[in-house]
Every structure is written in C-alpha cells, then in structure tokens.
Amino acid sequence: MQPQERPSADAGTGQRRPWVVGVSGASGTPYAAAVLRALLHAGEAVDLVVSRASRLTLLDETGIAFRDAHWREDLRSWLARGADGTPDRFAAALPDLTALPERSDVRHWAAGDLAAGPSSGSYPVKGMLIVPASTACVAGVALGLSKDLLQRAASVTLKERRPLVVAVRETPLNGQTLEHLVALDRAGAVVTPASPAFYAGAHDIQDLVDFVAGRVLDAAGVPHKLYRRWDGAIGGSREQA
C-alpha cells in the first residue's frame, strides 16, 4: 500500500470532492480505520467526522484519545494500528497527515460544528460512509434529527441524492431499529451490516475487519483489494491458503 500524493478531485475542474466518513459510538472502530486507509490508498480525499460518543469507544478499544487540537497525530496512531492491537502494523503505508489543509488527503470537522462544510448541500462531496453506525445514529438519521454534524451531513447526503452507506453495528436488533433501517433504505441509503463472511479465507481478525470495510467500499463504488472475491469455486479460499 503506497501513500497518495494528492486528494481526489474532479478531472474537469480540479475541485476537491471528498468522501465524508462519519464514525459513531458503536463498537467497531477498526472497521472505520480500515475504510479510511483504503480510501486514502485509492487516492480519495476524506472529510472526517468523529462523534463524541465514538471517542469513548475509540479510547476503550484502542487506548487512543482522539483530540480536536491534535487530530492529525491521533488519527495517524489510529490508522497505523491493526485490528489485533499491533501499534504500527500499517504505519509505513499511511500518507502524510501533517500536510497543509489545501494539500491534505484528510480534513477533520468537529462533531459539534454545524457550520462545517458537510452541513451544506452546496459543499462538494462524493457521498458519505457511516462506519460503524450505532442504533442511536441510525435513528437520528432516519428521523432527520441533525443533532450533530454527523447526522446533519447524512441528512444532507440523502436530500442531495448522493450515496450514503450505513454500516450498522449492533445485535440483536429491535423492531424500532429495523423500522429505521427500512426508512433509510427507502430514502436511498445502502444499509451494510457489519457482519463478516468467511468464504474469503480469513486468517486473522484483520481479514474479517477488512471484509466488512471492503463491502462498505463496494457499496460506495470505491475500488480496493481488501478481500478475496467469490469466483464460483467451492473451497477456493482453502486452495489459496
């Protein structure tokens, strides 16, 4: 995996058009890290929104405190970490997150900043990925509450008819949450449960995480090589092991 030199832009105008990535408070911060790494590897620009609840989850799952004033350093520590807890598993492949904003692959917006770029439909983005999505986040987006930037950006994505992928991470699901997920589907979102499959020949926890991240990116149409795709051959993953 090689770092990219420039964020993605429209070929005709050169205008930066990022993917908005929202991280909610559900367990599953390694899923978000895998999606972010793959987007950067694909040359995509990212606008990142980390909810207040997700910071507690990140601290619990990784020991990393995500701070607005030091988000670049904290994000690098997060993305460098493997799902198995290895601190620098992906460090060598990460882009320079210390670049000036106009040349950076990543921009961070505080979750409470409702005047941020992604809060407006006129702000150019390709779409939005919510990974992982908690049931509270799902409810807020389905009901149009816009209580923070993550929910507002998702509402904007739907009203502008842009791609919205919601990687819900909860089990079991009650009736209210199922109704909210149906409402999101009807509004045009793609609901992608964070449920890994085993036909790809996973060897460790990172492979399972990458499968879920890959399916999120598939739904968004972003190319990647995170998992082995099904090719119709029974036992193919065992033969390649």
C-alpha angles and dihedrals in degrees: 000000000000126000116247123238100212137024119250118271141173108281092223102045105021088229116153111247111180134184111245110227116196120194115198130189099270119116110265109082090152087065090057092047092052092050092048093049092049093048091052091046089052090055094251123146117231135208106198127207116182113188122223091246092051091058089063090049092048091050091049096046100039109012089240118133108210108214126186092219093051101028096134094057092042093047091051091052089049096048093044091057121093122224088250091060098259101151102215103022093129101022096112093055098051122107123237104283092182095070121121113275094253090056100035126111089214135050123185125212122191113244091235095051103104090171091062122123097259091055090075130067090219091064106099114240135147095226142289137275120197108199121195100011117197121211089249090055091046090052093047094051094043091051095042094237096149090195092158139009093272093058093040092051090050091051090050090050091054096046091049090050092238124147114281119184117190115195100195115199113192139103134228102022121213126215095263093054091047089053090050091051091050089050090053091049091051090049090057104264123134110232109211113180113214093242117135123216126218104213090088091072102248115200099181143005092276090061090054091048091048091052091058092044090049093053090051089053091045089057089052094046094242114145118235144149100223098128143014110265123225111262101177096261113126109227093009093139091055092050091054094047 
